[in-house]
Amino acid sequence: MEAASRGAKAAGGQTIGILFEGDLDGANDFLDVAIPTGLGHMRNALVVQNADAVIAVGGAWGTLSEIALARCYSRPVVLLESWRLERPDGDPVDVLVAADPAEAVALALHGP
């Protein structure tokens, strides 16, 4: 999340972090607003509900929950070196796949 905050800040954006922890220990130096929740992974629903799109990076379980929540709430999802998803019948899941961070941002902002 620090890399995402740093990039957004460098591009002139405002950064808001909805934190896993109940204090500011998880905040990074690139956040304009840090919101400690103490909710752990349950905070993922807050992150997704407040996003226009979700860029999933990596493959931890929390990332998978954010992908699922984003699709439940009809948010676009862009995968960057993340989960490879398909439905039980083999049909693809409605997500976009990016080759690099710049493409991930472009897809999240403008779609395919």
C-alpha positions in Angstrom: 0.0 0.0 0.0 2.9 2.3 0.6 4.0 2.1 -3.1 0.4 2.9 -4.2 0.3 5.8 -1.9 3.7 7.1 -3.0 2.6 6.8 -6.7 -0.7 8.6 -6.1 1.0 11.3 -4.2 3.7 11.8 -6.8 0.9 12.2 -9.4 -0.7 14.9 -7.4 -3.5 12.8 -5.9 -4.9 12.8 -2.4 -4.2 9.6 -0.5 -6.5 8.0 2.1 -5.6 4.8 4.0 -8.2 2.7 5.7 -6.0 0.9 8.1 -6.0 -2.7 9.3 -4.9 -1.7 12.8 -6.7 0.3 15.5 -3.9 2.8 15.7 -1.7 4.8 13.3 1.2 2.3 13.4 0.2 1.0 10.0 0.1 4.4 8.3 2.8 5.3 5.8 4.4 8.7 5.2 2.5 9.2 1.9 -1.0 9.3 3.4 -2.9 12.5 3.6 -5.6 10.9 5.7 -5.2 7.7 7.8 -8.2 6.0 9.2 -7.4 3.4 11.9 -10.2 0.8 12.1 -9.0 -2.1 14.2 -11.2 -4.3 11.9 -8.4 -6.4 10.4 -9.4 -8.0 7.2 -13.0 -6.9 7.6 -11.8 -3.4 6.6 -11.5 -4.7 3.1 -15.2 -4.1 2.6 -14.7 -0.4 3.5 -11.8 -0.2 1.1 -13.8 -1.7 -1.8 -17.0 0.3 -1.1 -14.9 3.5 -1.3 -13.1 2.7 -4.5 -14.0 3.4 -8.1 -11.9 0.4 -9.1 -9.6 -2.1 -7.4 -6.1 -3.0 -8.5 -5.1 -6.3 -7.0 -1.3 -6.8 -6.6 0.1 -10.1 -5.4 -1.8 -13.1 -4.1 -2.4 -13.0 -0.3 -5.8 -14.1 1.1 -6.7 -10.5 1.9 -6.2 -9.6 -1.8 -8.5 -12.4 -2.8 -11.2 -11.2 -0.5 -10.8 -7.6 -1.9 -11.2 -9.1 -5.5 -14.4 -11.0 -4.4 -15.9 -8.0 -2.6 -15.1 -5.7 -5.6 -17.0 -8.0 -7.9 -19.9 -8.3 -5.4 -20.1 -4.5 -5.4 -19.7 -4.2 -9.2 -16.3 -2.5 -9.0 -13.9 -3.1 -11.9 -10.9 -5.2 -10.9 -7.5 -5.1 -12.5 -5.0 -7.9 -11.6 -1.3 -7.2 -11.5 0.8 -10.3 -10.8 -2.2 -11.6 -8.9 -4.7 -14.4 -8.7 -5.7 -16.3 -11.8 -9.4 -16.7 -11.6 -12.1 -18.8 -13.4 -15.5 -20.0 -12.5 -16.1 -23.7 -11.6 -17.5 -24.3 -15.1 -14.2 -22.9 -16.5 -15.6 -19.6 -17.7 -13.4 -16.6 -17.0 -14.2 -14.1 -14.2 -14.9 -10.6 -15.3 -11.6 -9.0 -14.4 -8.9 -7.2 -16.3 -5.2 -8.3 -16.3 -2.4 -5.7 -16.6 1.2 -6.4 -17.6 2.7 -3.5 -15.5 1.7 -0.8 -13.0 1.1 1.9 -15.7 -1.3 -0.4 -17.6 -3.0 -1.3 -14.3 -3.7 2.3 -13.6 -4.8 3.1 -17.1 -7.2 0.1 -17.1 -8.6 1.1 -13.7 -9.2 4.7 -14.8 -10.4 4.1 -18.4 -11.1 0.4 -18.8 -10.0 -1.7 -21.8 
